Amino acid sequence: MLPMSRLLSFLLLGVGVALLVAGLVAPRFLPEDARLPLGLEATTYTLVDDAADTRLMTDPDGRVVTAPVTHQLHMEIQNPSDADTATLRIGETYMRGSQQEELDRLISAEVWSYGIDRTTGAATTPATLTDQLASPVSEVDVDGVWLKFPSDAQQTTYEVFDPQLRETRPAEFVEELEMNGRSVYRYRQEIGPTDLSTLYESPFNVVTLPDFTELHWFHSVTRDLLVDRVSGLVVEIREDIDSWYGAPESEERQQILRFEGRMPQEQIDTLLDEASAVRDPGTSGTIRWVVVGVGGVLTLIGLAGAFGAFGRGRR
């Protein structure tokens, strides 16, 4: 019968080899990056301005009312999705809080669907846009990121999609913050007055006055996007929007929307909790190499004991 020291050595050898194998093959079964979770649940961004100015688009006189306005973005992950890509469906609405029927309170509603890379957040397909108020389904190229930045976000400038422009504009890194124990980067996107009629066709982009003067829709916004560094998920949005009808070579101005939207803290906390469930690849890599190191040490000790090194020492 083998002495107890030999039995313990073989046991250590087995455990060590198992740890070595587990640590070395883990990258083949576990992704090395903090990619977008397919089971993401907290995906609603609700921005509210209690005293926004909005134009009644269906009113012949184009009256502007001051009332609460809610801008909501809701993101869902749909099929087809796999280990590397996912399909996003993003519903966007602007809703007025005035005393009207729900359809009259609805300022605009759009639904975007497109494929993205789960790691970089970059679009893998053109977006399908359904504008419920204006036009039939159309196709729009998304050349940057939107609600998902690259995993392990960097302190740099990213091209971020603006749904009103249907194009991207740069968002520059501003500062690093700590929110609920998470490292969060704040990026600022500043879009100067832009004539939407020069970018795409829409029945709302140009209006004609009784004297046949054409007014174009101009859109500008300053937007802060707060992004969880590890996952690249947007956890907060702050935006100041100013849109109006004006003549390209005139000072005439008719307000469409003036909106300073902020999110409630409880929703920000929920989004941060969701981001915290995404694995940090740096931490996971450290743990993996610790497992490999412990496995290697146990394997060496087990091998030495199996060949009688400890027994000879006692004799």
Buried (B, 14 or more C-beta within 10 A) or exposed (E): EEEEBBEBBBEBBEBBBBBBEBBEEBEEEEBBBBBBBEEBEBBBBBBBBEEBBBBBBEEEEBEBBEBBBBBBBBBBBEEEBEEEBBBBBBBBBBBBBBEEEEEEBBBBBBBBBBBBBBBBBBBBBBBBBBBEBBBEEBEBEBEBBBBBBBBBBEEEEBBBBBBBBBBBBBBEBBEEEEBEEBBBBBBBBBBEEBBBBEBBEBEBBBBEEEEEEEBBBBBBBBBBBBBBBBBBBBBBBBBBBBBBBBBEEEEEEEBBBBBBBBBEEEBBBBBBBBBBEBBBBEEBEEEBEEBBEBBBEBBEBBBBBBEBEBEEEEE
